[in-house]
Amino acid sequence: MDVQGTVEAGFEPVRDAFVRNFERLNERGAAVAVYRDGRKVVDLWAGTRDVAGQGQGQGQGDGSADAAPWAVDTAQVVRSATKGVAAAVPLLLHQRGQIDLDAPVGTYWPEFKSAGKERVLVRHVLSHRAGLPVLDRPLTPAEAIDGESGARALAAQRPEWEPGTDHGYHAHTYSWLIAELVRRVTGRSVGRWIAEEIARPLGLDFWVGLPAEEAHRVGLIGPVEEPTAVGGALRLRPKRSVSEAYRDAESLTRRAFGVIEPRPDENDPAYRAAELPASGGISTARALARCYAAMIGPVDGHRLFAPATLTLARTEESAGPDRVLVVATRFGLGFMLHGPAAPLLGPGSFGHPGRGGSLGFADPESGIAMGYVTNGMRKGVTADPRAQALVRAVRSATSSPDEAI
């Protein structure tokens, strides 16, 4: 495997794990980046830009086959890893005194105060406690990206449970909840706010709403086969209860992930240009890592979170059986927290995976921030084996000899 990039001394295990992902876990094209104490220590990429090494030429419009290698500036759709960056927006607005996390959402969005949602707090939206993971009528792909239909549907939607009393992953509805809240408070779209207040100051190749001039850099994503067992040790079967939830058309699980029907084409330029902060972000691994690094400390003079905001981001708000994901999950305000469903670096880590593979997170105790992006989408939601192999490698590189035993 021709791996490009750099690794600082001591972080060689990350490169080794990255190579093994291609050799054993059916990786097609991917990148990983790690920051420590605000400084980049790992920056690797390999494989092809497109998942199958072929497909319509990006930005060419001629339908030609494209087997281009993954380049230093290749970006990919990162699905729900977008949520972590998007969550930073209301937290930064709170830090600036523009949003009260304990205010009802209807304070900022009056039309939302209907159908039993009067007591839905901003805090509930961020911690997946709003009771709104599904819609009575799924949106079409065109409605999902038009900037109006999603918010209008949620304003009319009745919660599935009493808001604030339980949690369930808002896989897609998180997009329109966050986007509309940000628009009502700031007068700017969420994609514009991220571009102007986060991406531009930090120099991030991260977009919620891909500009047309950057489309040539973005590869085609797609499903990849699950790897066969290596030495009989690889077990990837989901628990029976999880499998049953995905098979049951009436379950909250199926309905939450089926809020857009039919399933949108994530390689469609129109979808990529849409501002969907739950699932439509496009990023390099370097940008994810750098963004999380700036949440926990200064990066080239820029820092996102004040200490109090960092505490809010990783203080547990939701824990236990997730009504949508079925397994036990832990959430802070907008971020997944370290736990069995989403293992990160340690107990204080916070971040967000993307369904199918991508991952971004930070660990303040070690000063580590990591980003991983891939074009090969697996079936898992939270703990992709490729991302987890890289997390373990980072842990081994940052642990003392006594901790590693």
N, C-alpha and C positions, 0 to 999 in steps of 0.2 A: 504494500500500500504506500503510495507516494503522499506522505503527510507534509503539508506546508506549514510554516509558521515558526514560532519560538516557544521555548520552555526554559524558565530560569532553573538554575541548579536547585535540587531538592524537590522539584515538581515533576520529575521524570515519570513517576507512576501514573500521572494523568495522561501523558502521551502513550504509555504502554496500554492503558485501558482504552483509550481512543482507538488505537490500532486494533485491539481485540474486538471492539464493537463491529468493525468491518469484517474481521475474519470469522467471527462466531455468531454475531447477532444480526446479520443481514442488513447492516447499515449500507446505505447507497451514497448519500452525500450529507455532510454534517460539519459543524464547527463547534468548538468549545473555547471559552475564554474564562480566565480567573483573575480577579484582582485581590490583592492583599494590602490592607492599610492604604487604600487609594492608589495603588500602583499595579499595573498589569504585570502578571507573572506567567500567564499561560495564554497563548493565542494560536490556535491550531485549526486547520481546515483540510478536508480531503474529500475525494469522491467526485461525483458529477453534480452539476447545478440542478438538473432535472432528475426526478426520482428514478426514471427508467433509462436515463441517458439518451432520451429521444423525446420528440414531441414538437409542438409548434415553436418555432424560433421566437424567443421573447423579444418583443419590440421590432421584429422584422416584418411580421404580418404576411409572410409568404408561405407559412405552413411547412417550412423545411425542417428536417430532422436536426436536433440540436443535442449533441453529446458533449457540450462544453464542460470543462472541468470546473469544480467549485473554485471561485476566485477569492482574493483577499476581501473584496467588498460584496460578495454574494449575500443576499438576504432571503428570508423565507417567511411565509405565514406561520405564526407561532401559536395560533388558536388561543386557548385560555391563559397562556403565559402573558397575554395582553392584559388580563385582569389586574395583575400586580402593578404594572405601570399606571393603569387607569385608576387604581385605588389611591395612588399617590395624589391625584388631583383633588378630591374632596378633603384629604388630609392636609394638603398644603393650603387649601382655601380656609380650612379651620385654623391652621397655624397663622394665617393672615387676618383672622377675625371676620371672615366673610360667610362662614357656615357654622352653625351650631349643631354639633353631632347629636344632641339630645332634643333638637327641634323636630316637630312633625314635618314630613316631606311636603305636606300641603302648605306649610308656611311659605315655601318658595314656589310651589307648583299648585295653585289653588284647585285646578281641575282634578287633581289626584285625590282630593278629600271626598270620596264617594265609595259606595259599596263596601263599607266596613273598613276602610283604610285610613280613617281619621287619626288613628293612633300609631300609624307606621312612622317610625323615627328614621332619620338619616342613618343612625347607628344600625338599625335593623337591615337597611338595604346593604350596607357594607359587610355585615356579618351573616348574610343569607338567612335572615330571620323575618323577612317581610311577608312570607307566605305567598309569594308571587312567582314561583318557578315555571308556571304553565299559563297558557292562554286558552280560553274556551274555544276559540277558533284560531288555528295556526295561521301565520302570515305567509303569503307567497314570498319567494325570493325578492321580487320587485318591491313589495311592501316593506320587507325587512330593511332595505337599504334606502328608502325614500326620505328618511329623516323625520317622518311625521306619524306613520301608521303604528309603529311600535309604541310610542309614547301615548297615543290616543287609545290604543287597546288596553294598555296597563292602567290608564286613568279610569277605565270602565270596569276593569277586572275585579272580581271578588276574591279575597285571599283564600287559599286552601286550608289555612289554619289561623288561629288567632295570632296576629303579628306580635313578635317578641317572645312567644312561648316555646318555640321550637325552631330548628333550622333544617334547611334542605337546599342543596346547591342550585343556584339560579343560573343555569348554564348559559342560556341565551338572553333571558329577560334582563339580566344585569346590564346588557348593552344599553337598552333604552331607558332604564332607570337612571343609570349614571349619566348618560348623555343628556337627558332632559334636565336633570338636576343641575348639571354644570351650565347648561345653556340658560336656565332661568336665573341662576345666581350671577353669572359673569357676562351674559350677552354674547358669548363666544361658543362655538362648537367645541366638543371635547377634543377632537383631533387638532383643531387650531390651538387650543390651550396647551396641549401636550407639546406641539411643535414649537410654540413661542416661549413657553415657560420651563420646559424640561429638556427637550431634544436640542434646541438651538444653543442654549448656554453650555450644555455638556458636550456638544458635538456628537450627538447620537444619530446613528443610522436606524431610526425607529420611527414608524409612521402608523397612525390610526387614520387611514385615508391616504392611500399611496399616490403621490404626485405622478403624473404621466411621464415626466422626464426621468423618473427613477425606475420605471417598469422593466427596463432591460436588465436590471441587476437581479431580479427576483426569479427564482427557479420554480419549476412545477412540482407541487407536492402530490402524493398519492399513496395508496395502501401498499404495504409490503407484507410478504408472507411471514408468519411466525417461524423463528428458527427451529430446526430440529434439535433434539436433546444432544447435549455435549457430554459424553461420558455417562449418559443416563441421569445427569444431575439437574437438568434444567426443567423446571415445572412452571408452566404458565397458565394453567387452567384456573379460571375465576371460581370463587365459591358458588355453590349451587344457588343460594338466595340471590346473589348478584345476577347470575345468568337468567334466572327466572324473571327478575324484574325487567331485564332488557327484552325478554320475549313477550311479556304481557303488554299488549297494546294499550291497556287502560291504566297501567301503573304510572305513578308520578315520574319514574325514571324515563320511560319511553316518551311520555308527553313533554317532559322538560327538554329532552334532547331533540324532540320533534316539533318544537315551536315554529320552525320554518319548514314549510312543506310545499313542494318537494325539497329535498335536501339541496342547498345551494352549491354551485360549482365554485370552489374556493380558488380555482385558477382563472376564473372569469375576471377580466380587467375591471368590469363594473363593480363586482363584489370587492375587489381589492381597493378600489377607490372609495368605497363606502366607509363611514366612520362607525365601526362596531367595536366598542371598547371591551366587550366580553370575549370576542373570538377572532377579530379581524386584523389584529396588529401584525405588522411586518417588520422584521428586525434581523440584525446580525447578532451572533453570540456576543460579540464584543460590546454592542450597545446594551444588551440586557445586563451583562456583568457590570459595566460602567455605571449604569443607572442605579443598580442596587448598591454599588460601592458608594455612590453619592448619597444614598439614603442613610448610611451608617457613619459617614465621615467625609472629610474634604477630598475632592478629586480635582487636582489642578486648580485649587482655590475655590471650587464650587461645592456647596453642600446643600442637599435638599431638606432633610428633616432636622429640626431642632431636637434636642434630647427628649423633650416631653412628647413630641410627635412620634419619635421612634418608639417610645414606650407604648403609645396608643396602638401603633401598627402591629405590635407583637404581643399585646395583652389578650389573653383568651376571652373571646366573646361567645363562641359557640363550640360545643364539644359533645361527642356521643354519636349515637346512630343518626346518620344523615337520611332524611326522608327521601331524597332523590338518589344519592349514590349508594344507599343501603348500608355500606360499611361505616364505621365510626370515623368522623372527620373532626378537625380542629380549625377554627378560623379566628383570626384577630379582626381588625377593621379593614376588610378587603383582601387580606393575605391569608393563605393557608399557613398553618403552623406545623412544626415538626411533629410527626406521629407515625403510627404504623401505616396509615393509608398514604401518607406523603412524607417518607423519610427524607430529611434534609441533613445538614451537617451535625446539628446538636440541638439540645432542648430549647435554646434561644433563637433558633433560626426561623426566618419567615420568608415567604416567597409565593410563587405560583407555578404549577406545571401547566402544560398545554396538552389536551387530549391527543394522544398519538405519539408524544415524545418530548417536545420542547420543555425547557425548565429555566427559570430564573429565581435566584434567592440570595439572601445575605445572612451572615452569621456574625453579629456584632462582637461576640466574645473572642472570636479568632481573627476578626477583621477581614474575613473572606467574603467575596461576592462572586457568584458564578452564573454564566449564561451558556446554555446549550441549545442549538437549533438543528433541525433535521428536515429532510424532505420526504423521508419514509415514515408514513403514518401507521402506527400499530394500534391494536384494539383497546389497549388500556387507557384509563383516564388520568390516573394520578402518579403511578410509580413505574414508569417505563424502565425496563432492565438496562437499556443503554445509558440513560441518564443516571440511574442508580450506580452503575459501574463507575461512572465518572465521579459521582459524589463520594463513593468509597475510596477512590484513588486520591481525591483531594483530602479526605480525612486522614489517610495514611501519610500523606506528605506533610500535614500540619500537626500531627500528633507527636508528643514526646515518646521516647522508647517505652516508658512505663505505661503511657496511655494506650499504646498500640498492642500491648500484650493482652 
